[in-house]
Amino acid sequence: MKKCNIDNTVNFIKKMYGSNEVYLHEPRFFGNEKKYLLETIESTFVSSVGPFVDEFEKKMCSITETKKAVAVSNGTCALQVALQLAGVKMGDEVITQALTFVATANSISYLKAFPVFVDVDLDTMGLSPDALEQFLTKNAKILNNKCINKNTGNIIAACLPMHTFGFMCRIDKIVEICNEWKIPVVEDAAEALGSKYNGKSAGSFGLMGTYSLNGNKIVTSGGGGAITTNNKKIGNQAKHLTTTAKIPHQWEYTHDKLGYNFRLPNLNAALACAQLEQLEKMKKSKQEVYEKYEEFFKENDIDLVKIPNGTNWNYWLTSIMLKSEKDRNKFLKESNKCGIMSRPIWTLMYRLPMYKKCVRDSQKNAEFLEKRIVNLPSSAIL
C-alpha cells in the first residue's frame, strides 16, 4: 500500500468531521434526551419501574415489527436469557460464528453450553447458510425430534447468527435450514437496529432477536438492550425472568424461579426513547457519511466494503478491505497515530484461550476477513 493513501484517508476523515481527533462511533444527542431525563428525575422513578420502560418496549415492537419486546440492562444478558428460553441447557451446543464480538460466545458459555463455530459469508460477514448446511449434513442427525452432533453426542440446541456491523446475514435461509434440523434460531441483532433484509426487520426472523443500546451503537441508552419476539408467551417469560422472577403482588416478595436482575432503569429507558425517536434521522446522516466515503474511495486503491444484496442497512460502521494483513496493520498503526480511531474486526473466537478447543469448520472466509477488515469512524454528522 502506498503511504499517501493512508495520509489521504486520514486528511479526508479529519476534514469530514472537522476535527483532528475522530472517534470510531460517538453518540449523538439532539432530540428529547434532556427533556425526558429531567422528567424522570423529577418523577423520582429513576430505577427499574417507570413509564419510559413501558414506552421503550412499545417503540421497540414498532421498529422491529414484533409482538413483544422486553427491556434489559445490556445486549449480553439479552442473549443469555433468549438462549435459555430457546431451550439451551448445560452441555448443549449452540452454532454461531467465530467472527463476532466476544459477548456472542460468552452468552452461550454463561449457560454452560458450548459454542460451535461455523464460517461466514464474505459479503455479509455473518453466518453462512451454505456453511451451516454443510456442517449439519456432515455432523448432525435427528434423534427423538432433537438435533444431535454425531461426533460429540451433544444436543445442538440453538443457532445464534450475528448481523455483523448492521449488515444482514442471509437469515431467511438460516431459519429455513434450522427449521429442517429442529434448531431454534436466536438473532444477535446487537448492531442491526434499523436494518432490514428483503423488507423484514432484523430480530424478527428467528424465535427471538436481541439488541444492544451500548454507547457505541446507532442509538444508545448508555447501557441497555432488548429481547424481541413474535411469541408472546416467550416474551412474557423473558420479562418475568429478567425482573427477578417476582410474582406480581401489591406488597409480597415471592419469586417462583431463579431469575435475574437484568432490568433496564427508567432513567436509561428515557434516554432510549428519545434516541429511538431519532433513529431514521440518524440512519440518514450515517448514509450520507457512507456515501462520502464511497465517493472518496473511488479515487483510492483501498476497497470500501459494499452493502450486501437484500440489506436495507442502518449504516452502523463503514469498513474497508485492505490487501493483506500487513497493509491492515500499517493502516491501523498510522491512522491511530494521527488521531483517527480506526479499528480491526474482532479476533476470531477460537483464537481466544477459553474457546480454542471449540468445534469449528474450516473458517476460510472468517480468517480472510480477520486479516483485512478495518472499521472507519462512522458517527452521524448532524
N, C-alpha and C positions, 0 to 999 in steps of 0.2 A: 504494500500500500504506500502511496506517496504521502509524505508528511503534510503537504499542502492541503490534502483532502480533510485531514483532521483539523487543521487550522481553520479551513474554510467553514467546516461544520460548526466548530466552536464559536466563531465570529457570527455565523448566521443565527445560532441559538441565542447568544447574548443580545443581538440586535432585536430578535423577535420578542424576547421577554423584557428588553430594556433594562438589563441588569448584568453585572459581572459575576454574580453568584446565582446560579439557576438550579433549583432543586428538581428532583425527579417528578414528584407529583404533590403539589401543595393544595390543601383545602381552600375552597373559596366560599366566603360568606357574604351574600349580597341581597338576601331576602328578609324573611321574618325571624331570623335566628335570635336576635337580641330581644325582640318583642315577645316571642314565645318563652324564652328563658326567663325573662322578667316576670311573665305571668306565672310560671311555675314556681319561682322563688316566692312571689307574693302569696301564692296559694298555700305554701308550705308543703305541698305534695311533691317532694323532690326525689323520693325513693321509688320503690317498685310498684306503687299504686298511683294511678292518676289518669286524667283524660287523654293525655298525649300518647300514652302507651296504647290505649284503645284506638286512637286516631291513626297512629303509625301502622298498626296491624291492618286497619281498613285500607289505608293507602297502598300498602304492600300487596294486598289482594288485588286491588285495582290495577296496579302497574304490572304485576306478574300474571294477571288473568288466572288466578287460582281462587279456590273457595275458602281457604283458611290460611292465615298467617299467624305466626307466633313470634313475638319479640323476645330476643335473648341477648345475653351480655356480650357475645362475640361470635365470630363465624366458626371458630374451632368447636365450641360447645354445641353449636347448631349441628355440625357434622356428627359429633359423638352421639347426640340424642337421636338424630334421624337414623343413623345406622342401627342403634339399639332398637328403635321402633320398627325398623325393617326386618328385625329378627336376628341380627348378628349377636353371637354368643362367644364365650371363651372357647378358643381352639378352632373357631371357624376361619375361613379365608375370605378376603374381600379383594376383588380385582380392581385395580386402579392403575394410575400411570406413575412412572418414576420421575417424569418431567413435571414437577409441581412444587408448590410451597410445602414445607415440612408439615404444616397443620393437617394436610390431607391424610398423610400416612400416620401421623400421631393420633388422629381421631380413631383410627382403626385399632391402634395399639392400646389406647385407653380402655378398650373393651376386651383386652387380652386376646384379640384376634390377630390374624397375620395378613399383611399386605401381599398381594401378588401383582407384580409389575408387568404390564403389557404395553407394547410400543404405541407411539403416537403417529399421527399423520403429519407430514412435513408442512402442509399448508395451514392446517388449523392449530397445530402444536398440541392438540388434545387427543384423547384416547382414540385409537384407530379401530373402527368396526371390523376391518379385514383382519387385523392382527388379533382382535378379540375372538373372532370366529375360528381362526386357525388354532389359537390356543385351546379353546374349548373342544374343538373337534379332536385334537390330538390328546388332550389330557383329562377330559371330563366324561362323566356318564351320569345318566339319570337313574336314581335308585330311591324307591319309596317317595316319589314325587319331589325329590331334592337333587340338586346338582352336587356331585361328588368329584373331588380331584382324585383320579385313579392312582396317582403316584404317592400322594400323602394320606389318602383316606379321609381327609377333612371335607366338611361341607363348604361349598362356595356359596356363602350366604348373601352376598350383595355385590353390586358393581358400582364403583364410585368414579365416574368420569369427571374431569375438571375442565371448565371452559377457559382456556389459557388466555390471559390478557384481555378478556372480554370477547375474544373470538368464540364462535360456537363450534364445538366438535359435531360430528355427524350423529347427533343424539337420537334422531328418529330411528336410524339403522341400529344403533346400540341397543335401544329399548326393544326393538323387534327381535334381535338376536337373544337378548336376555330373557324375553318372554318365552322363547322356544326352549331355553335351558332352565326355566323356573327360577330365575335370579332377579330379585327386585333391584331397581335402579334408584340410587340417590344421586342427584346432581350437585356437584360442588360448583355453585354459581357465584362464589365469593367475589369474583372480578367482573361478573357479567350482568349486573343490574342494568336494565335498559336495553340489553342486547336481545335479538330475536333470530330464530332460524326458520326460514321459509314462512315468516309471518307469525310464528309462535314464540312466546317469551321463554327465555332461559329460566330454568327452575320449574317449568310446568309440564315437562315431558315425562319425567320419572315418577316414582311413588311419592318422592319428596324432593324439594330443592332447598339449598341452603345459601345464605348470603352473609357477607361481611360489610360492616359500616365503619371499618377502621379508618384512621386519619388519612391514609393514602388512597382510599377508594374514590370512585367518581362522586359519590355523596357520602357524608360521614356524620356520625353522631359522637365522634371522639372515640368511643368503643361501642360496639354493638353488632347485632346480627339478627337473622331471622330464619325461620323454617317455614316453607310454604308447601301446600299440598292441596290436591283436589279431593282427598279423602277426609271428610270432616271428622270421622271417628278417630283417625290417626292424629289429626290436628288437635283435637281435644285432649288426646293422650299426651301429646307434646307439651301443650300448655300446662297440664297437670304435673307432668314430670319435671318441668323446668321451674316450677314455682313451689318447690319442696314437697310436692305430692300432698299438699294440705287439703283436707276435705272442707269445702265451704261451710262456714258456720258463723253466726253473729259474734261469738266470743270463744268457743272452744278451739284448742290446738290439737287436732288429730290428723295424723299422716298415715296413709294406707300403703305406701310403697317407699322404697329407698329413692328419694327424689333428689333434685339438685337445686341449689340456689343460683340459677342461671338467669335470673330476672333482669330485664333492662330497666334501669331507673327512669322515672318520669322526666327527669332533667335531661337525660340523653335522648329520650324519645321526642322531647320538644325540639331539640336541635335537628333530629332526624326528619321530623315532619316539615320543618322549614326547608331543609335541603331537598326533600323529595318534591316539593313544590317547584323547585328549580331544575329538576333532572333534565327536562327536554332542552332548556336553555344551556345547561352545562354540556350536554351532548353536542349541540350545535356549535358551541365555541370550540370544543375539542375536535370536532370535524374540521373546522377551519384551520386549526393547528396542524392536523394531519395533512390537509391539502397544501399548506405552506411547505411542509417537509417534502411532500410529493413533488412539488414544483422545483424545489431546491435540488433534490437528488436526481432529477433528470439530467442535470449538468455535472454529475459526480459519479464516480465509478463504485460508490457504495450502494448496495441494493436495499431499498425500503421494502419491508415485509408487506405484502399485498393483503387486502381483505379477502378472506375465503369466499367462494361462491355460496350463496344462500344465507350469508350472515348479514343481518342488519345490525351493525356494530355500535357499541357505546363509545368507541374510541378511547378506551381507558389508557392504554400505554402504546405508544408508537415504537416499533422495533426496526432495527436494521440487521442485515445479514452480511457479516464480513466474510472474506475469502478463506480464512484459516483461523486456527486458534491463536497463532502468533499475531495476526492482524487484530483479532479481537482484544487480546491483552494489551497491545500497543495503544489501541483506541481508548480503552478504559483508563490506562495509566495517564495518557496525555490529556484527555478531556477532563478528568477529575483534577489533575494538576492545575488546569486552567479555570477551575471553578464551576465546571459543568458536571452535575451529578448524573452520570450515565451508570448503568448497572447491567451485569450479565444476567442471563437466565439462571435459574436455580441449579445448584449442584444436584445431579441425579440422586434420587433417594437411596439407591443401593450402594452408593459410594460413602454414605454416612455409616458410622460404626454400628448403630442399632438396627440397620436394615440390610447389612451386607450379605446376610445369609438367606434373604427372602427369595422365593421363587420368582423367576423372571424369564422373559423370552429374549430374543437377540438384542433388542433395544437399538437397532441400527439407526433409526430416524432420531431417536432421543439423543443419542451420542453425537450425531451430526449437528443437531441444533445447539446442544450444550456448548460446543466448541466455537460457535459462530454468532449467536444472537447477542445483541446489545440493545437495551432499552434506553430511549432518549427522554429528556424532560418533556412531559405531556400535560402539564397543568393547563386548565382553561385560562384563556386571556379575555378578561371582561372589561 
